[in-house]
């Protein structure tokens, strides 16, 4: 494929991806499957909005700038340029998604020397339904993951021109300071850089040993320089706040760290969310690609290895921290797309090393945990729609986990016993170009079908509710409640965020200067708050009175927000 044709098709893919992300940018996100909590958008852009409207970053005790300084800076730039509003806030994740599409094509072209693989990865990521919808929500995950994709692409380029490694390290630092959940990716790229240094040093005869070693050093330097600069300029002066938001609120307050919890979260990976199930063909192909890279780990290119660490260390992070929240799975989508594109479109054998068939039992046993884990993930996500019943039941995932685990164990035992014929068969199999084109087209059409289903029924109720709230309350009006942040894009109220144990929690009963409180009252009162927090506050105001209600889009049924005057008859 000529360079000109490749660029033309790549541009067409980016335009296609841009249309999916920019159309109806004020529309409500889907209420099923993808896991977007729409009222979180206002909460996480709170400091950027403060700065754009009031000229100060902080107006109350909820300041997520300490969690996401890079994201906050980008959102402020969007608000300053285009004004404060719903579509303005969503331009940052939308552009982040487009950058990720371009970066994945650049990285795949570099790591495979195959432009068809790059185009396959670009069109798959451009159309991937979950990724598209998260690119339309003003939340940090898209921007964080975009920096991870940029880091991976630069890491792939650094094998040929080591100075690109500096950009890779810098992008990792920016991902971290977009959201600290990217720490696992920082660990992954540092691990691979160290492996590259050790492996190339011990085998100096390798043709690319010098370039790979220099690339690893540039990568570590880029992360250290940019990360250190942000730490000195931002983290150190605000250390107490940074520690509070990133450790006490985000880590210590949420998960439990015991063996039972780790096992439970590990079992959830395949069955608790729909994201992997919707992308099952890509997940299955990515699992094959991971096995292929592991079979030739020492000969694999650093960027190929990094894709494997991206997935495996990321899954381990979910087991340790939080496997139940759908937003945690968004960061895997580009890695799965890249691995699947290599497996489907490169023309390589699924197991490229025929010597792997002769592996001794010791090597087979070392491979067994990977086969068991990938097998459980692939089997569990395939069976999840069939075996997961009522999620409100006491043990909704028990049957799915039991059956998937049993099949994964059985499959791993079969692999160990009949290793040689199975691996030999895989080493002779690859996806032919026409079959690859059909598979990729089918996946793209599947995702477009989901998008079309959403587009045909989409609403803009949350945008309209925010506009109506602005007509009711004058600029600068103080309003308590998490939902006040969620409904503040199209007006100039001053929301007072209240979280359980953080934000404006300590004085929640004493804010008589705040006349109004905003919450969801249908289908459940205080649905967006934590364990009846809104009801606790209102219990201190016996003369409360509803002022107005707003139709919103939060769940699959009818949803309503209510504005309450806390001291209506005082």
Buried (B, 14 or more C-beta within 10 A) or exposed (E): EEEEEBEEBBEBBBEBBBEBBBEEBBBBBBBEBBBBBBBBBBBBBBBBBBBBBBEEBBBBBBBBBBBBBBBBBBBBBBBEEEEBBBBBBBBBBBBBBBBBBBBBBBBBBBBBEBBBBBBBBBBBBBBBBBBBBBBBBBBBBBBBBBBBBBBBBBBBBBBEBBEBBBBBBBBBBBBBBBBBBBBBBBBBBBBBBEBBBEBBEEEEEBEEBEBBBBBBBBBBBBBEBBBEEBBEEBBEEBEEBBEBBBEEBBBEEEBEEEEEBBEBBBBBBBBBBBBBBBBBBBBBBBBBBBBBBBBBEEEBBBBBBBBBBBBBBBBBBBBBBBBEBBBBBBBBBBBBBBBBBBBBBBBBBBBBBBEBBEBEEEEBEEBBEBBBBBBBBBBBBBBBEEBBEEEEEEEBBBBBBEBBBEBBEEBBEEBBEEBEEBBBEBBEEBBEEEEBBEBBEEBBEBBBEBBEEBEEEBBBBBBBBBBBBBEBBEEEBBBBBBBBBBBBBBBBBBBBBBBEEBBBBEEBEEBEEBBBBBBBBBEEBBBBBEEEBBEBBBEEBEEBEEBBBBBBBBBEEEBBBBBBBBBEEE
